[in-house]
Amino acid sequence: QVQLVESGGGLVQPGGSLRLSCAASRINFKDYAMGWYRQVPGKQRELVAQITSGGITEYADSVKGRFTISRDNAKNTVYLQMSSLEPEDTAVYYCNAAISTYMYWGQGTQVTVSS
């Protein structure tokens, strides 16, 4: 059974930084596109950033210049480095792995940006 386990969430002040990690198991990690999504209550889950198996990255306009997605295929892990955090970044962040028609999700990690 595929497992995606997120970590690194928490409470941070505005302007602060956090790094999220997502460790994958039971998939051929290097072949998957990996992504980070976020969701707040009452709203749809939205794409934050994604990185293809070839290392091409894409970001939501709201996080460009502040967030960086990266992957370490040797560790089967994808990261999201978040800087200059804003209260509007508060959400549950989900890791996603996708290949062809298959898609897997982690359980989510809460990020709260507040003073």
C-alpha positions as CSV (number, residue, x, y, z in Angstrom):
1,Q,0.0,0.0,0.0
2,V,1.4,3.4,-1.0
3,Q,2.2,5.7,1.9
4,L,2.9,9.4,1.8
5,V,3.8,10.8,5.2
6,E,4.0,14.6,5.6
7,S,5.9,16.3,8.4
8,G,7.2,19.8,9.3
9,G,3.9,21.7,9.8
10,G,3.3,23.9,12.8
11,L,2.7,27.4,14.0
12,V,4.9,30.2,12.7
13,Q,4.8,34.0,12.9
14,P,4.1,36.1,9.7
15,G,7.4,36.5,7.8
16,G,8.7,33.2,9.1
17,S,9.7,30.0,7.4
18,L,8.9,26.3,7.5
19,R,10.0,23.3,5.6
20,L,7.6,20.5,4.9
21,S,8.7,17.0,4.0
22,C,6.8,14.1,2.5
23,A,8.4,10.7,2.6
24,A,7.0,8.2,0.1
25,S,7.1,4.4,0.3
26,R,5.9,1.5,-1.9
27,I,6.1,3.5,-5.1
28,N,8.8,3.9,-7.7
29,F,9.3,7.5,-6.4
30,K,11.6,8.7,-9.2
31,D,8.9,8.1,-11.8
32,Y,6.2,10.1,-10.1
33,A,5.3,13.8,-10.3
34,M,5.1,15.1,-6.8
35,G,3.0,18.0,-5.6
36,W,1.9,20.0,-2.6
37,Y,-1.7,21.1,-2.3
38,R,-3.4,23.0,0.5
39,Q,-7.0,23.3,1.7
40,V,-8.8,25.6,4.1
41,P,-12.2,24.8,5.5
42,G,-15.0,25.5,3.1
43,K,-12.7,25.8,0.1
44,Q,-11.4,23.5,-2.6
45,R,-8.0,21.9,-2.3
46,E,-5.6,24.0,-4.4
47,L,-2.3,23.3,-6.0
48,V,0.6,25.0,-4.3
49,A,3.6,23.6,-6.2
50,Q,4.6,20.5,-8.2
51,I,7.7,18.9,-9.5
52,T,7.8,16.4,-12.4
53,S,9.9,13.3,-12.5
54,G,12.4,15.3,-14.6
55,G,12.6,18.1,-12.1
56,I,10.4,20.7,-13.8
57,T,8.6,22.9,-11.2
58,E,5.4,24.8,-11.2
59,Y,4.0,27.2,-8.6
60,A,0.7,28.8,-7.8
61,D,1.0,32.6,-8.4
62,S,0.3,33.3,-4.7
63,V,3.5,31.5,-3.6
64,K,5.9,32.3,-6.5
65,G,9.1,33.7,-5.1
66,R,8.3,32.6,-1.6
67,F,8.0,28.7,-1.8
68,T,10.4,26.2,-3.3
69,I,9.6,22.6,-4.1
70,S,12.4,20.1,-4.4
71,R,12.9,16.3,-4.4
72,D,15.5,13.8,-3.3
73,N,15.0,10.6,-5.2
74,A,17.6,8.8,-3.1
75,K,15.5,9.5,0.0
76,N,12.1,9.1,-1.7
77,T,11.2,12.5,-0.3
78,V,9.8,15.8,-1.6
79,Y,10.2,19.1,0.2
80,L,8.4,22.4,0.3
81,Q,10.5,25.2,1.6
82,M,8.2,28.1,2.6
83,S,9.5,31.6,3.4
84,S,7.9,35.0,4.0
85,L,4.8,33.2,5.3
86,E,1.6,35.1,5.4
87,P,-1.6,34.5,7.4
88,E,-3.2,33.6,4.1
89,D,-0.9,30.6,3.8
90,T,-2.7,29.0,6.8
91,A,-4.1,25.6,5.6
92,V,-3.7,21.9,5.8
93,Y,-1.0,21.0,3.3
94,Y,-1.2,17.7,1.5
95,C,1.5,15.8,-0.4
96,N,0.5,14.2,-3.7
97,A,2.1,11.6,-6.0
98,A,0.8,11.2,-9.5
99,I,1.7,9.0,-12.5
100,S,-0.6,8.3,-15.5
101,T,-4.1,7.9,-14.0
102,Y,-2.9,7.0,-10.5
103,M,-2.9,9.6,-7.7
104,Y,-2.0,9.2,-4.1
105,W,-2.4,11.6,-1.1
106,G,-0.9,12.0,2.3
107,Q,-2.8,12.6,5.4
108,G,-2.0,16.3,5.6
109,T,-0.1,18.6,7.9
110,Q,-1.4,21.8,9.5
111,V,0.4,25.0,8.8
112,T,-0.7,28.0,10.9
113,V,0.7,31.5,10.3
114,S,-0.3,33.8,13.1
115,S,1.2,36.3,15.5
